[in-house]
Each structure stands twice: as C-alpha cells, then as structure tokens.
Amino acid sequence: MSNVEDKTLCALQEEGYIETNTDEFIKLIRPAQHFCKNCGRSAVSADNLCNPEKLD
C-alpha cells in the first residue's frame, strides 16, 4: 500500500484499510472538516476525499 495520506477514503476502503487499521482510519476522519459530495464520507483533510466540500 502506498502512502495513506495520498489516497482517498474510497481507495482505502477498497483495499480493506478500514477493517485492518480502524484506529488509524478514525484519525483520518475525526474531527471532520470536509465531506465528499459523491459518497458522503467525511474527513479531516480534503485530500482524502474524491469530491470534497468544506463543512461550515
């Protein structure tokens, strides 16, 4: 697996990262600052989302 910070949450999910690295995944999404307008996932960094929008 390449650098986690370079991947979207969708890509990480496809690789099974959520199941195998749950605690690390939680660090990527808490506290969420952005959400994906495609899938609805939320993340700290817009870089981890396919179609990010900042939460107000």
N, C-alpha and C positions, 0 to 999 in steps of 0.2 A: 504494500500500500504506500502510495506517495504521501507527501505532507498533508496532514489532516486540514490545516488552515487553508490549503489551496483547493479544497473540494467543497461542493455544495452539500447540504444535508441530504438531499435526494441521492447523490452519489454515495455518500457514506452509508445510507440505509441499504442501497443495492449491494454493497459489499458486506453487509452484516455487522457493521460497526456498532450500531445501536445495541444489538444483543450482546456483543462481545466486549464492549467498552462503555457500558452505560454511564458510569460516573464521569468519564471524560466527555461523553456526549452532552450530559447535563451542563457541563461547564460552557459548552458552545451556545447553549440556549437560555441560560439564566444570568442575569436578568435580560430578557429580550428587549432589543431596541428596534428591531426590524421584523417584518413578516414578508412571506413570499406571496405575491399576488397569484401565482399559479397553483401551489399546493396547500397554502395556508400555514406552512411551518413558520416558526419564529426563531430568531437567533440574535445573539449579541452583535455580530458583525454582518453587514450587508454582503460581504464577500462569500458567506456561507449559504447564500440563497440565490436561486435562479433568476427571480424577478422581484427584487427587494423594494420595499417601501418603508420609510421610517415611521415608527409608531409615534404618536403625539404624546 
